[in-house]
Amino acid sequence: MITDVNEFISRVDGAADYIRSVLSDRTIPSVCIVLGSGLGPLSQMAEEAIEIPYKDIPGFPVSTAPGHKGSLIAGTLSGKPVFMMNGRFHYYEGYPMDTVSFYVRVMGRLGVKVLLLTNASGGINMDMKVPELVAITDHISFFAEPVLRGPNLAEFGTRFPDQCHVYDPELTDILVNGARDLNIRISRGVYAYSKGPQYETPAEIRALRVLGADCVGMSTVPEAVAASHMGIRVAAMSCITNMAAGISGNALSEREVLDNAALASENSCALVKEFVKRLEI
Ligand code: HPA
């Protein structure tokens, strides 16, 4: 947890200054895309790309999750300057929440206005089919550690932020309309945040269904809350890589998650490109 606000903000600014210096006279992107499972190929699709390893950015953590690389890419996608985070940080890796969301703070300081978060999740809603895409409209996370716990970063945002529109409705419509026009199946759904690293129990999934969750995963929420705290507009897209625990009768495995994320990869990448193309930014 953050104890010294000034020290934290100067670490954030140190990372932002470093990124600015690497980009030198290039336009600083105002969009950041976080590449979750299955979106890795997008990192190769940026034009005129500069790749900055996380380990070179002062104050940045290094991601340890399988399938998650560790570099920030700045390049052009659909004709627009974008940042791509090729690899993110999860609470289950042992990082405190302010480390999980550190990059979001850095993006905010760099002037990023739109954050597109992507992830893999388990389907809770029985109407969902693997590997379909979900535009996340809201989340349930009150059993997880809140990312904003600790002294408020008043320079960034307010102490008690409203959570009615963490996921920007206009951006969500852009995702859904883009998918429709590309003939990609997508639904809207509520994402339940699970701390991990163990998958949920069947009883937990039944409980989450009663609470109104459509899918469940181990990322995204801390980042979305930190971003909306700073006034960054957030959209989030999930790929249903498996039906959640207890639904199919099969044991859950990372293999299944990665294989199905790869199956959806072409659609996911196409939709992200379409999303960026449609952004008025
Ligand atoms: N649970 C939690 N996280 C996940 C799942 C799941 O079933 N699938 C992919 N990420």
Residues whose N, C-alpha, C, O or C-beta is under 5 A from the ligand:
A	BS01	HPA	A120 S121 G122 S194 Y199 V216 G217 M218 T241 A244 V257
